[in-house]
Amino acid sequence: MTQKQLADKLEISIQQLNNTISGRNTASMAVYERIADALGVEFWQMFAPDDVLNGVILPTIVNGEIAVHCSKCGNEIKVKFEQ
């Protein structure tokens, strides 16, 4: 899928999409969920390191919090989702 196709599917401009992906714009959880849905992936997969996506490390999800272990330092990284 091209950026234009993704932007069209989300009904936003390519510039809005690029600004969201690059972090120049802050986006709500709903926007990231829409992007994940349009890409056909789970929300957490957009932010997971490659070793997680390749099945080397699986995240745990408990009470709206995702925890993975950094492949470089071994520290646990937690992301809590609030609405």
C-alpha positions in Angstrom: 0.0 0.0 0.0 1.4 3.4 -0.9 1.2 6.4 1.4 -1.4 8.0 -0.9 -3.5 4.9 -0.7 -3.3 4.8 3.1 -4.1 8.5 3.3 -7.0 8.0 1.0 -8.3 5.1 3.1 -8.0 7.2 6.2 -9.6 10.2 4.5 -6.7 12.5 5.4 -4.0 14.2 3.3 -0.6 12.7 2.7 0.9 15.6 4.6 -1.3 14.9 7.6 -0.3 11.2 7.4 3.4 12.0 7.2 3.2 14.5 10.0 1.5 11.9 12.2 4.0 9.1 11.4 7.0 11.4 11.9 5.8 12.7 15.2 5.5 16.3 14.0 1.7 16.1 14.9 0.4 14.6 18.0 -2.3 12.1 17.4 -5.0 10.5 19.5 -5.1 6.8 20.2 -8.1 6.6 17.8 -5.9 7.9 14.9 -3.2 5.3 15.5 -5.9 2.6 15.8 -7.4 3.7 12.4 -3.9 3.5 10.9 -3.4 0.1 12.3 -6.8 -1.1 11.1 -6.1 0.3 7.6 -2.8 -1.5 7.5 -4.4 -4.7 8.8 -2.2 -5.0 11.9 -2.7 -4.7 15.6 -2.0 -1.3 17.2 1.1 -2.5 19.1 2.7 -4.0 16.0 3.2 -0.5 14.6 5.6 0.3 17.5 7.2 -3.1 18.2 10.8 -3.7 17.4 11.6 -6.1 14.6 12.6 -8.9 17.0 9.1 -8.8 18.5 7.5 -8.8 15.1 9.6 -11.8 14.0 8.5 -13.8 17.0 11.7 -13.7 19.0 10.1 -11.8 21.8 6.4 -11.7 22.4 4.8 -8.8 24.2 2.5 -9.4 27.2 -0.7 -7.4 27.4 -2.2 -6.9 30.8 -4.9 -4.4 31.8 -4.3 -2.2 28.7 -0.6 -2.2 29.2 1.9 -3.7 26.8 5.3 -4.9 28.0 8.2 -6.0 25.9 11.9 -6.5 26.7 14.5 -4.4 25.0 16.6 -6.6 22.8 19.7 -4.4 23.4 19.6 -3.8 27.2 17.1 -6.4 28.4 15.0 -3.8 30.3 11.3 -4.2 30.3 9.5 -1.4 28.5 5.8 -0.8 29.4 3.3 1.3 27.4 0.0 2.0 29.1 -3.0 3.0 26.9 -5.5 5.3 28.4 -8.6 6.7 26.7 
